[in-house]
Structure formats: C-alpha cells, structure tokens
Amino acid sequence: MAQRNTWQRDRVREALGDAAGFVSAQDLHATLRQGGSGIGLATVYRTLATLATSGEADQLQSPEGEAIYRACSSTGHHHHLICRSCGRAVEIEAREVEAWAQRTAAAHGFTQAEHVVDIFGLCETCTAAQAAPATVTAAAAAGPQGAAATAAAPAEIRD
C-alpha cells in the first residue's frame, strides 16, 4: 500500500535532509520541536521507518544499539564511515568486503547472502579537536619553560 504524503512526512524528510550526519529519531524529533513543529515522536519513528524501507534514508545501528538515520544520497547497496563524535558520514566502496562476504557465505553453503558493514571512528576534525586540549594541558603542566617547547611540538600527547 502506498504511503500518502502528509505535511508531517514532508517535514521529517526535510529535517533529515538538513541533518549533518546520522541522527536518532529522538534527536530529529527534538530538532523538529525546537523549530516549532508539533509532530509527535511516534510519527517521526514511523516516517523514518518508511523512508528507510523505501530507500530514501539509510538506517543503521549505532555502537550503542540505537537506530540512526540519514537522508540517502545514493541508491543500491553501500557502506559508511561514521564519526562517533559529530555524526559525519562518508559513503564508501568496499569491494573487498563484498567479495569476502560472498566467499564466506558460499564456504558455509549459504546463498543470497546479504550483509551490513559500517565503520565507526573519529573523523579528522574530531580527532584534532580531541588532541588539542591534551596538548594544551600537557603544556600547562610543563610550566612556562616547557609550555613553549610543547606548543611548538607536533600535535602529540606528552606525559
């Protein structure tokens, strides 16, 4: 049965498209509420599930086990690199993973194998942001003479 378009569905779709990366239904609902929308959390959940089923949204499970979503920019099977800190997502090709999945399934007698591979880590920006306070803290602990040497050193953590 085809889903009818409603203003609520359109607004959820728009908010998801505006999100910087993957977001949870609760986070998207909070964003909508801050924007003055009266859309309920249950409507957000239903709409996200529909968008994921139709291929308009990517859905995956965060390392904490929560379903997270983002507007899908490509069709077909794909994988992601996702920043655990800011949510930034990058779609990646993973031909080696595709071949491995098929070989592994076949070796165990499985056919029509499907898989989900998403890699969570820290993006370059979040990695640099986390390293910066550690460098400043180490410089402060070293005192005035050590601070200049630590500040001039490459971005690394000093004991």
Summary of the structure (lengths in Angstrom):
residues: 159
radius of gyration: 21.5
end to end distance: 62.4
largest distance: 72.0
contacts: 393
relative contact order: 0.11
helix: 49%
strand: 16%
